């Protein structure tokens, strides 16, 4: 529950100072993200920077930063405990742990940046993770 509370507090603060109004906010595991001007801004806490253990492969950040691979064209985002997925230019892209192929790219290697999901390269309008 803590990431969700942090996300709400940060979202409230950032919305007041953002150059454009954030269009969505998502929280999962130890990360939270919001969408603004087509990019995803995320922050991660609880793991050392660049740790192999860090979900999403992202360093710990105290403030939201533009997430690599999600800098433009992002229309939806979803986060789980150890994975994230987004709709980027109408295509599904996922990142995080992939011990059992969770990223949808037929690979069993984790990814620090979003990778294309096989079979969902166009026409995607929304996305969810579990």
C-alpha positions in Angstrom: 0.0 0.0 0.0 2.9 2.4 0.6 3.8 2.9 -3.1 0.2 3.9 -3.8 0.2 6.4 -1.0 3.6 7.8 -2.2 2.2 8.0 -5.7 -0.9 9.9 -4.6 1.2 12.4 -2.6 3.8 12.8 -5.4 1.0 13.1 -8.0 -0.7 15.8 -6.1 2.6 17.8 -5.8 3.7 17.2 -9.4 0.3 18.0 -10.8 0.5 21.5 -9.3 3.9 22.2 -10.9 3.7 20.1 -14.1 3.9 21.8 -17.5 1.0 19.7 -18.7 -1.6 17.9 -16.6 -0.7 14.3 -15.9 -3.2 12.1 -17.6 -2.9 8.9 -15.6 -1.1 7.5 -12.5 -0.2 3.9 -11.8 1.4 2.2 -8.8 2.7 -1.3 -8.4 5.3 -3.1 -6.3 7.9 -0.5 -5.4 7.4 1.8 -8.4 4.9 4.5 -9.5 4.4 6.2 -12.8 2.3 9.0 -14.3 1.8 9.9 -17.9 2.4 13.5 -19.1 2.6 14.8 -22.6 2.9 11.3 -24.0 5.8 10.2 -21.8 5.9 8.1 -18.6 7.6 9.6 -15.6 8.4 7.0 -12.9 10.1 6.7 -9.6 11.4 3.6 -7.8 12.3 3.0 -4.2 13.5 0.3 -1.9 16.4 -1.1 -3.9 20.0 0.1 -4.5 20.5 1.9 -7.8 21.0 -0.5 -10.7 20.5 -3.5 -8.5 19.8 -6.8 -10.2 17.0 -7.1 -7.6 15.3 -3.9 -8.6 12.0 -4.5 -10.3 11.6 -2.7 -13.6 15.4 -2.6 -13.9 15.3 1.1 -12.8 17.5 2.8 -10.3 16.1 4.2 -7.1 14.8 7.7 -7.6 13.5 10.3 -5.2 11.7 12.2 -7.9 10.0 11.0 -11.1 12.2 10.7 -14.2 11.3 10.1 -17.8 11.4 6.3 -18.1 13.8 5.0 -20.8 11.8 3.7 -23.8 8.7 5.5 -22.7 9.6 9.0 -23.7 6.8 9.6 -26.2 3.7 8.0 -27.6 2.6 6.4 -24.3 -1.2 6.3 -23.9 -1.6 3.7 -21.1 0.6 2.1 -18.5 0.2 -0.7 -15.9 2.5 -1.9 -13.2 2.6 -5.1 -11.2 5.0 -6.2 -8.4 7.9 -7.0 -10.8 6.8 -6.0 -14.3 5.4 -3.1 -16.2 3.6 -2.7 -19.5 2.6 0.3 -21.6 0.8 1.1 -24.8 3.3 3.0 -27.0 2.2 4.2 -30.4 -0.7 1.6 -30.3 1.7 -1.3 -29.5 2.3 -3.2 -26.3 5.7 -3.0 -24.6 6.7 -4.6 -21.3 9.7 -4.6 -19.0 10.9 -6.1 -15.7 11.4 -9.7 -14.6 10.7 -12.5 -17.2 11.7 -15.7 -15.5 8.7 -17.4 -17.1 8.2 -15.3 -20.2 6.1 -12.6 -18.4 7.1 -9.9 -20.9 5.4 -11.6 -23.8 8.4 -11.6 -26.1 9.1 -15.4 -25.9 12.3 -14.7 -23.9 13.2 -15.7 -20.3 15.5 -12.7 -19.7 14.5 -9.7 -17.7 14.5 -6.3 -19.5 15.3 -2.9 -17.9 13.6 -1.1 -20.8 10.3 -1.9 -22.5 10.4 -4.7 -25.2 7.8 -5.4 -27.9 5.1 -7.9 -27.0 4.8 -10.6 -29.7 1.5 -10.2 -31.6 0.6 -6.8 -30.1 2.4 -4.5 -32.4 -0.7 -2.4 -33.5 -4.2 -1.6 -32.5 -3.6 -1.8 -28.7 -5.7 0.7 -26.8 -5.3 -0.4 -23.1 -3.1 -2.7 -21.1 -3.1 -4.5 -17.7 -0.6 -6.5 -15.7 -1.2 -9.0 -12.9 
